[in-house]
Structure formats: C-alpha cells, structure tokens
C-alpha cells in the first residue's frame, strides 16, 4: 500500500488534496457526487465576521485559460457557519479548514476566538483591505501580514496557515514575516489580479472592473511562488495552490515545495476533479515505484 498521507501544520491529512476556499462552498453540493471523506481536507468558503452579500454582478468572467472573479466574499458570516454549516461538514472524516478575512486586526481576532478549536485549521486570508491603514491590503507588506497573523494566532485554538497574495514584489519576505508572527504554515497563492473588457460595450466585463484570475493560466506563477517560499522557509509546511487541474500539476506543486495541494477552478469544470487527481497521484507513485508521497515534497528546492 502506498502512503498518500501528509502533515500540514501539525494536522494529518489522509492525502494531500484539498478543495480550496471559494470553489467548494461548504461541501453540500459536492457531497451529492461523492463521499467527502475521500478528500484530504476541505477549505470552506471565505468567512467574514458578519454576513456579506458580495459584489453586484457581473462578477464572473471566463478567460482563455481560467476564470476571473470578483464575488466579493459572499458568505453567511462566521457565527452562522459554526451553527449551520460546520455540523454538516463534521459528518465526514476529513480535515476542515476555515478561511477567514477581516478589515481590521480586531475582526481577525474576533473570528479566531469564535472558531476556537471548532475546526482543524484556520487559513488567514490577508488579501483584504486594512481600513485602519488607508485601505491597503494586509498582505502586500510584511508588517501587514504579520499583524493579521499574530491577531489570529493569539486567539485560535488550532494551527493557523497564512494565505498569501502573488500581487507583490517579494512574496518570500512576506511569508517569513507571517511565520515569525506565529503562522504554523503558509498557503499560496491567492488569485492574480486581472481584467477583461467587452469590446462591444467598451467597458470592463466585471462590475468591479478587476478581479482575481485563477485556473491553469496561473500554474507557472503559483509554482514559482511556492518554490521561492519553500527556499526561504525550508521547514515550513505549505499548502500550494493555483492552476492545479491534474495529477501531474499536483506533482509539480509538491516538487516545488508544497506539503499539500489545493484544487480550485478545476472543480467548476469537473466536480470530480479532486477525486481524479488523488487517483492520478496514486498512478504516478506506482509508475515511479514511490511508496510515500512525502518523498516528492520539495524535490527541487535546491535547484
């Protein structure tokens, strides 16, 4: 038997595949297709302190190799997640990761305290505007990422991973700051800022003009970012994501330095994508006579 289990920030996953935040909802729809216990983990839809309706439409646009979105964190709020969604998710034998977003350090702290140890991991989304610092995203500076991370770490009753944006000049320095502030691991990448324009109306397609690009187009960017962070923090667990749509891409992500692999936009095209990728990983291990998937992690860090 080949061992697909991995350790992510001190939490054991039966396999490295995790549907990423914003692509899997709270798992209810996908549970009609397969047993969610087959997944290594589930990162739920991004949560805020209070319910959000999100941005007005249009807020989704197709691109040649992916999707552009400006959904705007539509979600029921952290308290309703705990009371209405978490009991459903806990029926399944899989790791539950709560993704949280805040506009102030206090909001991050409040959400971490409410979640306590009710989930297995907390993913700290720092791609949010810090309203007390002029609206600049927490994640674009080491200091901002560190402040959000430290706030969550202070109140969380479980390990935390900080999710980084690729829309920066030096992602490794931000990862180092988050780790020093208490992150048990790093999650990357979030979406890449992009735009589409309707040539008939000569206006941006998205109501908010710009949005986050995800899908196969961003895989090379994601691999580069994961590799850079893994070199800067060689002993730090990494949840790598961005453009993974096959077992081969998942192997690339592991070799770049990821401990576990997130699958996102591919799920919109094929709900079974995570299950197929797990099977493809097993096939790769068999073909390469590999007994333990952890042997792949960080295979090119020293290149």
Helices and strands as residue ranges (DSSP letters): E 6-8, E 11-13, E 17-19, G 30-32, G 36-38, E 41-43, E 60-63, E 66-69, H 78-80, I 81-85, H 86-89, E 95-101, H 105-115, E 121-125, G 131-133, G 138-140, H 142-155, E 159-163, H 171-180, E 185-188, E 192-194, E 197-198, E 203-204, E 211-214, G 216-218, H 219-232, E 237-240, H 247-256, E 260-263, H 266-269, H 273-287, G 293-295
